[in-house]
Amino acid sequence: MTDRYLPGRDDYSDMLDLPRPVSKKHPPMRIERRAAQFMPFAALTGFESAVQKAGLLFEEEADRGNVEFVEFEEF
């Protein structure tokens, strides 16, 4: 992004000192609910447990000797 002025946009200086709008229809959101709105979420529900399970299955197979390890050269 550049610091140049972009045509059609302003710096919003006309709005900086306006009071914050308050809804007449909806009560203010509780702090706990507001914080939860911005918390990270698990986009892939169950992914972490699936990776752990796959790791355990791999270790079991490796212990039985059913896994062939291949060495490779690093770049």
N, C-alpha and C positions, 0 to 999 in steps of 0.2 A: 504494500500500500504506500502511496506517496503522500507527501504533505501538501501537494498542490491543491488549489481550489477546484472543486468539481462543479461544472455548470449545472444549475438546477437544484443545488443543495445549499443550505445555509448552515451556520454554526449553532442554530437553535437559541441564540442569545435572547431572542424575544420571549422565550418560554422559561428561561432559567429561574426567574423570580416568581413564577406563578405558584399558587398554593397547590398542594397535592390533591387530586380529585378523590372524593369520598363517595362511595355508592350509597344511594338512598334505598336501594332495593336489597342489597346483600350486606349482612353484618361482616365486620372484619374477621379475617381468618386467624385462628389461634396460632400462636408461635410454633407449637409442635407440628401442626399440620403444614404450616408454611415451610418449616425446615425439612420435613419429609418430602416435600415437593421437589426439592433440589438435591436430594441424596442420590448417590449412584444406585443403579438397579442391576440385577442380573439379567442381561439380555438373553443369555442362553441358560435358562433354568435347567439345572441338572448336569450341566457340562462338566463342572468340577468333579462331581462324584463319578461321572462316566470315565474321566481321565484317570482318576485314582483306581477305579475298578480295572481298567485296561492295564495299568501298571502292575497291579497285583497279579492279574492273569499272566502277564508276560514274565514276571518273576517266578511264578510257579512252573511255567513251561521251561524257563531257563534252568531252574533247579533240577528238572527231570532230564535235561540235556536235549530238549526238543527244539532248541533255538540255535541257529547258526549265526555266529558273530562275524561280520566282515569288516576288516580294517580298510580305511581309505586315507588317502593323502590329504593333508590340509592344504589349503590354497596359500 
